[in-house]
Amino acid sequence: AIMQRTLLPAQLPEVAGLEFASRYVPGDRCEVGGDWYDVFTLRSGAVCLVVGDVVGHGLDAAQAMGHIRAVLRATALCTEDPAELLTRLDEHVQYFQADTMATVLCGILSLSTTTLRASSAGHPPPVLAAPHASATILTIPVDLPLGVESGHPRHSITVPLPPGFVLCLYTDGLVERRGIVIDDNIEKLRQTVTAQAPEAVCIDVMQQLVGPATPEDDVAVLVARDLATAQPTRRIMREVGSASQGVYQHRQ
């Protein structure tokens, strides 16, 4: 998995007011794969959070993943709209990587407006936790994966974030198991994610969803936490439930 780790961030960035943690575990089919996560700041000061999964296993998937990750970073210099970003990335994949298909969740986190603007290319939804409240599954319109020609525009949604929020992004290797309905495991993840330190969230998530056994598929997890919990001017999310509650419909 040495090559895989060279394709992932060597360390997560330091961003004032935020704290991050992550996990990557290769599946038992191969030492390298197509799962990845990324975090980087944009010119506006917003933070781009990305998790993705290239369909397939082995060196080919890892190389395709590395290429997509690099193109996504370059594209983020041109637009901070996650739907447009994924649209441009998809055009690149279909033109230059015709045999590649990937799911991606791209979120633009703005601390100035305390919002997350997100777009999903066939990817399972993030989980949002807040202090003294149950976590919710964010309802993000699920568009087709990258590499699938559709002719339909991509969508994004803006979600207000409460003080002290914790966001958990992940790839489907975390929740997809033989004989288990994926929505049941996403619900289990929702119950596991709480508003605590990201490293503790990662530990809990891996213990509850993966356990000691090597997973069949690659697993990538990215957790972000808001540290500025004492700022009274921050806008509290009024309707987390109605804006955020939802169930991911697994693609066929």
Secondary structure, DSSP 8 states (H G I E B T S, - for coil): -HHHHHHS-SS----TTEEEEEEEE--TT-S-EEEEEEEEE-TTS-EEEEEEEEEEEHHHHHHHHHHHHHHHHHHTTT---HHHHHHHHHHHHHHH-TT--EEEEEEEEETTTTEEEEEEES----EEEETTEEEEE----EE--BT---------EEEE--TT-EEEEE-GGGT-BTTB-HHHHHHHHHHH--SS-HHHHHHHHHHHHT-SS--SS-EEEEEEEE--TT-TTS---S-HHHHH--------
